Amino acid sequence: MFRGDYATQSRLVEAAVGMQALALPRQLEAACLAADELARAVAESFLQHSDAEVLVSFPDSASSSAPG
């Protein structure tokens, strides 16, 4: 049952696919890092806004949740 023929690629293609698979977690990590940096920049910029003190004073508001 598990000894049948199956489709394969050349070793070079399989190596390339393996390298691509290994690169995906690094790409995800880079995207997450960029999102974190953007969130920090937005929070810092929001606090510099002329109405930030008023907006932050509303109930359930925070400097990290800029109004949309």
C-alpha positions in Angstrom: 0.0 0.0 0.0 2.7 2.5 0.9 5.3 1.2 -1.5 3.6 2.4 -4.7 5.1 4.8 -7.2 4.7 8.5 -6.4 5.5 11.7 -8.3 8.9 13.3 -7.5 10.8 16.3 -8.6 14.4 16.5 -9.5 16.8 16.9 -6.5 17.5 20.5 -7.5 13.8 21.3 -7.5 13.2 19.5 -4.2 16.2 21.4 -2.7 14.8 24.7 -3.9 11.4 24.0 -2.5 13.0 23.1 0.8 15.0 26.3 0.9 11.7 28.2 0.1 10.0 26.4 3.0 12.8 27.3 5.4 12.6 31.0 4.3 8.9 31.3 5.1 9.2 31.5 8.9 11.9 34.1 8.5 9.6 36.2 6.3 6.9 35.9 8.8 9.2 37.0 11.6 10.3 40.0 9.6 6.7 40.9 8.9 5.8 40.6 12.6 8.8 42.8 13.5 7.8 45.4 11.0 4.2 45.4 12.4 5.5 45.9 15.9 7.8 48.8 14.9 4.8 50.4 13.0 2.6 50.0 16.1 5.3 51.7 18.3 5.7 54.5 15.7 1.9 55.1 15.6 1.7 55.2 19.4 4.5 57.7 19.6 3.0 59.9 16.8 -0.4 59.7 18.4 0.9 61.1 21.6 2.3 64.1 19.7 -1.1 64.9 18.2 -2.6 68.2 19.5 -5.8 66.4 20.7 -4.1 63.4 22.2 -4.7 64.5 25.8 -8.4 64.8 25.1 -8.7 61.6 23.1 -6.8 59.6 25.7 -9.1 60.9 28.5 -12.1 59.1 27.1 -13.1 55.9 29.0 -11.6 52.7 27.6 -9.1 54.6 25.5 -5.4 54.1 25.4 -2.5 55.8 23.6 -1.9 52.6 21.7 -5.3 52.6 20.2 -5.4 55.6 17.9 -9.0 56.5 16.8 -9.9 55.2 13.4 
